[in-house]
Amino acid sequence: MNEAQFQDRPPKTDRVNAYDEKHLAIYVRLLMAEEEGADWREVVHVIFGLDPAREPDRAKIVHDSHLARARWMVDAGYQQLLQPRMQ
């Protein structure tokens, strides 16, 4: 993935936002990797294209913040995806 396509931390809102919708596939991949017990360093390299050896702090922030948002989507956000859009 190109670094310009993601933020270090996804926007933290109480509603699903455009960033979430654009990055749903990433959230699913992160959750699957977690379920499989994959090492976060490999995950952040494969999904985000970051080198955790060169940027350990940033890589950890990107991984952890996106994984947290993915968990939020599973716990609460998905319900909003099923609701009709307000005009």
C-alpha positions, 0 to 999 in steps of 0.5 A, spaced: 500 500 500 502 507 498 503 511 504 499 516 501 493 512 502 492 512 509 493 516 515 498 514 521 491 514 525 484 513 522 479 519 524 476 517 531 469 518 530 463 515 534 460 514 527 463 510 521 466 515 516 469 516 509 476 513 511 472 507 515 468 506 508 475 506 504 479 502 509 474 496 510 478 491 507 484 493 511 480 493 517 478 486 515 485 484 513 488 486 520 482 482 524 484 476 520 491 477 521 490 478 529 486 471 529 491 467 525 496 470 530 500 473 525 506 478 528 504 485 528 511 487 524 509 482 518 502 485 518 504 492 518 509 491 513 505 487 508 498 491 509 501 498 510 508 497 506 512 500 512 518 497 515 518 496 522 525 496 523 526 503 520 520 506 523 518 502 529 514 507 533 510 509 527 509 502 525 506 500 531 502 506 532 499 505 525 498 498 526 495 499 533 490 504 531 488 501 525 486 495 529 483 498 534 478 502 529 477 495 526 475 492 533 470 498 533 467 497 527 466 490 529 463 492 536 459 498 533 460 501 527 458 495 522 451 497 525 451 504 522 453 500 515 447 497 515 442 503 516 440 507 510 444 513 509 441 520 511 440 525 506 
